Structure formats: structure tokens, C-alpha cells
Amino acid sequence: MIAAGDKAPDFDLEGAHGERVRLSDFRGKKNVLLVFHPFAWTPICTEEALDLQTNLATFRDADTEVVLVSCDPAPARQAWKQEIGAEYAFPSDFWSHGAAAKAYGVFNEKTGAPVRGTFLIDKQGTVIWSLVNDPGTRRDELVEGPAAQLAKP
């Protein structure tokens, strides 16, 4: 599993309308809060997605892009994003199935979906904070942990 101090693996995920979301596109420009979750439209995942939306200004003020990822197909992810009114990236790790989640060590082979992995990556591509929870456990530090790291001088 990827931890603080590790170089973050690059990812290349399908976003809205076929656009690509790549970690390398943010390098030197933005920090990235990379958030893996099991499935769209589930209660805990929806709570967490809405929590990120509520706190989006905090991340944007800290020059940080939020990227919420699961293995759901891209059209389903975009429909869910629209339904909940989110304004940040919802790319899909559908194909090749779970490649990004596997690279970060958060892919559950039994369910075919990621566990709840959260990685704060600085502009140079280094993980500066991480948190991993099992699929059924809500991340209580989803906003507070990364926000505290970003507030450090």
C-alpha cells in the first residue's frame, strides 16, 4: 500500500465525456486529494461525496483538486455526480478494471472494488498523507486530515 513519503503512482482514468484525468496533468500545478470508494449511489459513499462537496472551497483555497474514484463505469459516475450536484472530478477506474486502485494498494479482489483509500498528493507527486478504511467504515477524517496537512506551513 502507498503511504506518506512514497511517490504517488500515476493514473489515467476516464472522466466526463471521454476526457482523461491523469495525476501527471496536475504535477507542478496542483495538489491532489485522491479518494477511492467502493460504489456510487451507496449511502456511505454518497455521504462522503457530499462532505467533499461541502468542503470543496477549503481544498480549492489550498490549491488542491479533489478526485473521487471508483470502478463504476464512467457514464454511471457522471450521472451520480450530476444527481448529487458535485463540482469536482468523478473519474472511473473501470477499465482496465481497478488499475489505479491496485497501484495504490486499495483494490479488493473479492468485491472487484476499491476499499476507502484516501491519498493527499503534493504538487511534486509525493504522498503527504493517507488513510485507508474498509468498505463499510466511513472516513471520519476525510476532510479534516487532509485540510490539516494542507494548512501546515
C-alpha positions as a Markdown table, in Angstrom:
| # | Residue | x | y | z |
|---|---|---|---|---|
| 1 | Met | 0.0 | 0.0 | 0.0 |
| 2 | Ile | 1.1 | 3.5 | -0.8 |
| 3 | Ala | 1.9 | 5.6 | 2.3 |
| 4 | Ala | 3.1 | 9.1 | 3.2 |
| 5 | Gly | 6.5 | 9.8 | 1.7 |
| 6 | Asp | 6.0 | 7.5 | -1.3 |
| 7 | Lys | 6.0 | 8.7 | -4.8 |
| 8 | Ala | 2.4 | 8.6 | -6.0 |
| 9 | Pro | 1.8 | 6.2 | -8.9 |
| 10 | Asp | 0.4 | 8.0 | -12.0 |
| 11 | Phe | -3.1 | 7.2 | -13.0 |
| 12 | Asp | -5.0 | 7.6 | -16.3 |
| 13 | Leu | -8.8 | 7.5 | -15.7 |
| 14 | Glu | -11.8 | 8.2 | -17.8 |
| 15 | Gly | -13.7 | 11.3 | -16.8 |
| 16 | Ala | -16.7 | 13.1 | -18.2 |
| 17 | His | -17.4 | 12.8 | -21.9 |
| 18 | Gly | -14.3 | 10.6 | -22.5 |
| 19 | Glu | -11.8 | 13.2 | -21.1 |
| 20 | Arg | -8.8 | 11.7 | -19.3 |
| 21 | Val | -7.9 | 12.5 | -15.7 |
| 22 | Arg | -4.2 | 11.9 | -15.0 |
| 23 | Leu | -2.1 | 12.6 | -12.0 |
| 24 | Ser | 0.7 | 13.8 | -14.3 |
| 25 | Asp | -1.5 | 16.6 | -15.5 |
| 26 | Phe | -1.5 | 18.2 | -12.0 |
| 27 | Arg | 2.2 | 17.8 | -11.4 |
| 28 | Gly | 3.8 | 21.2 | -10.6 |
| 29 | Lys | 0.4 | 22.9 | -10.7 |
| 30 | Lys | -2.0 | 21.5 | -8.0 |
| 31 | Asn | -2.1 | 19.2 | -5.0 |
| 32 | Val | -4.5 | 16.2 | -5.4 |
| 33 | Leu | -6.8 | 14.7 | -2.9 |
| 34 | Leu | -7.3 | 11.2 | -4.4 |
| 35 | Val | -10.3 | 9.5 | -2.9 |
| 36 | Phe | -11.1 | 5.9 | -3.7 |
| 37 | His | -14.6 | 4.5 | -2.7 |
| 38 | Pro | -16.4 | 1.2 | -3.4 |
| 39 | Phe | -19.6 | 2.1 | -5.3 |
| 40 | Ala | -21.7 | 5.0 | -6.5 |
| 41 | Trp | -25.2 | 5.5 | -5.1 |
| 42 | Thr | -24.5 | 3.8 | -1.8 |
| 43 | Pro | -25.2 | 5.5 | 1.5 |
| 44 | Ile | -21.7 | 5.9 | 2.9 |
| 45 | Cys | -20.2 | 6.8 | -0.5 |
| 46 | Thr | -22.9 | 9.4 | -1.0 |
| 47 | Glu | -22.3 | 10.9 | 2.4 |
| 48 | Glu | -18.6 | 11.2 | 1.8 |
| 49 | Ala | -19.0 | 12.6 | -1.7 |
| 50 | Leu | -21.4 | 15.3 | -0.3 |
| 51 | Asp | -18.9 | 16.0 | 2.5 |
| 52 | Leu | -16.2 | 16.7 | -0.1 |
| 53 | Gln | -18.5 | 18.9 | -2.0 |
| 54 | Thr | -19.4 | 20.9 | 1.2 |
| 55 | Asn | -15.7 | 21.5 | 1.9 |
| 56 | Leu | -14.6 | 22.0 | -1.7 |
| 57 | Ala | -13.7 | 25.7 | -1.2 |
| 58 | Thr | -11.3 | 24.6 | 1.6 |
| 59 | Phe | -9.5 | 22.4 | -0.9 |
| 60 | Arg | -9.5 | 24.8 | -3.7 |
| 61 | Asp | -8.2 | 27.6 | -1.4 |
| 62 | Ala | -5.3 | 25.2 | -0.7 |
| 63 | Asp | -4.6 | 24.7 | -4.4 |
| 64 | Thr | -5.9 | 21.1 | -4.3 |
| 65 | Glu | -8.0 | 19.2 | -6.8 |
| 66 | Val | -10.4 | 16.6 | -5.4 |
| 67 | Val | -10.6 | 13.4 | -7.5 |
| 68 | Leu | -13.2 | 10.8 | -6.4 |
| 69 | Val | -12.6 | 7.4 | -8.0 |
| 70 | Ser | -14.4 | 4.0 | -8.1 |
| 71 | Cys | -14.6 | 1.1 | -10.6 |
| 72 | Asp | -18.2 | 2.0 | -11.7 |
| 73 | Pro | -18.4 | 2.7 | -15.4 |
| 74 | Ala | -17.8 | 6.4 | -16.4 |
| 75 | Pro | -21.4 | 7.1 | -17.5 |
| 76 | Ala | -22.8 | 5.9 | -14.1 |
| 77 | Arg | -20.2 | 8.0 | -12.3 |
| 78 | Gln | -21.2 | 11.1 | -14.2 |
| 79 | Ala | -24.9 | 10.5 | -13.7 |
| 80 | Trp | -24.2 | 10.1 | -9.9 |
| 81 | Lys | -22.1 | 13.3 | -9.9 |
| 82 | Gln | -24.9 | 15.2 | -11.6 |
| 83 | Glu | -27.5 | 13.8 | -9.2 |
| 84 | Ile | -25.7 | 14.9 | -6.1 |
| 85 | Gly | -24.5 | 18.2 | -7.6 |
| 86 | Ala | -20.8 | 17.7 | -7.2 |
| 87 | Glu | -18.3 | 20.1 | -8.8 |
| 88 | Tyr | -15.1 | 18.1 | -8.7 |
| 89 | Ala | -13.8 | 15.1 | -10.8 |
| 90 | Phe | -15.5 | 11.7 | -10.7 |
| 91 | Pro | -13.3 | 9.6 | -13.0 |
| 92 | Ser | -13.8 | 5.9 | -13.5 |
| 93 | Asp | -11.2 | 3.1 | -12.8 |
| 94 | Phe | -13.5 | 0.7 | -14.7 |
| 95 | Trp | -11.0 | -0.3 | -17.4 |
| 96 | Ser | -8.6 | -1.6 | -17.1 |
| 97 | His | -10.5 | -2.7 | -14.1 |
| 98 | Gly | -9.1 | -1.3 | -10.9 |
| 99 | Ala | -5.7 | -0.4 | -12.3 |
| 100 | Ala | -5.4 | 2.8 | -10.3 |
| 101 | Ala | -6.8 | 1.2 | -7.1 |
| 102 | Lys | -4.4 | -1.7 | -7.5 |
| 103 | Ala | -1.4 | 0.7 | -7.9 |
| 104 | Tyr | -2.3 | 2.4 | -4.6 |
| 105 | Gly | -2.9 | -0.9 | -2.9 |
| 106 | Val | -6.6 | -0.4 | -2.2 |
| 107 | Phe | -8.3 | -2.8 | -4.6 |
| 108 | Asn | -10.4 | -5.6 | -3.0 |
| 109 | Glu | -10.1 | -8.6 | -5.3 |
| 110 | Lys | -13.1 | -10.3 | -3.7 |
| 111 | Thr | -15.5 | -7.4 | -4.3 |
| 112 | Gly | -13.9 | -6.1 | -7.5 |
| 113 | Ala | -14.0 | -2.6 | -6.0 |
| 114 | Pro | -11.7 | -0.3 | -4.0 |
| 115 | Val | -11.7 | 0.0 | -0.3 |
| 116 | Arg | -11.9 | 3.5 | 1.1 |
| 117 | Gly | -8.4 | 4.8 | 0.3 |
| 118 | Thr | -7.5 | 8.5 | 0.6 |
| 119 | Phe | -4.2 | 10.0 | -0.6 |
| 120 | Leu | -3.1 | 13.6 | -0.4 |
| 121 | Ile | -0.5 | 14.1 | -3.1 |
| 122 | Asp | 1.6 | 17.3 | -3.2 |
| 123 | Lys | 2.4 | 19.2 | -6.4 |
| 124 | Gln | 5.7 | 17.2 | -6.8 |
| 125 | Gly | 3.8 | 13.9 | -6.8 |
| 126 | Thr | 4.6 | 12.7 | -3.3 |
| 127 | Val | 2.0 | 11.3 | -1.0 |
| 128 | Ile | 2.0 | 13.6 | 2.1 |
| 129 | Trp | -1.0 | 11.9 | 4.0 |
| 130 | Ser | -3.0 | 8.8 | 3.6 |
| 131 | Leu | -5.9 | 7.0 | 5.2 |
| 132 | Val | -7.4 | 3.6 | 4.4 |
| 133 | Asn | -10.7 | 2.2 | 5.8 |
| 134 | Asp | -12.6 | -0.9 | 4.9 |
| 135 | Pro | -15.6 | -0.6 | 2.6 |
| 136 | Gly | -18.1 | -0.4 | 5.4 |
| 137 | Thr | -16.4 | 2.2 | 7.6 |
| 138 | Arg | -17.0 | 5.9 | 6.9 |
| 139 | Arg | -13.9 | 8.1 | 6.8 |
| 140 | Asp | -14.2 | 10.5 | 9.7 |
| 141 | Glu | -11.0 | 12.3 | 8.7 |
| 142 | Leu | -11.9 | 12.6 | 5.0 |
| 143 | Val | -11.8 | 16.4 | 5.2 |
| 144 | Glu | -10.1 | 17.2 | 8.5 |
| 145 | Gly | -6.9 | 15.1 | 7.9 |
| 146 | Pro | -6.0 | 16.5 | 4.5 |
| 147 | Ala | -7.1 | 20.0 | 5.5 |
| 148 | Ala | -4.7 | 19.9 | 8.5 |
| 149 | Gln | -1.9 | 18.8 | 6.2 |
| 150 | Leu | -2.6 | 21.5 | 3.7 |
| 151 | Ala | -2.6 | 24.2 | 6.4 |
| 152 | Lys | 0.9 | 23.3 | 7.5 |
| 153 | Pro | 3.5 | 26.0 | 6.6 |
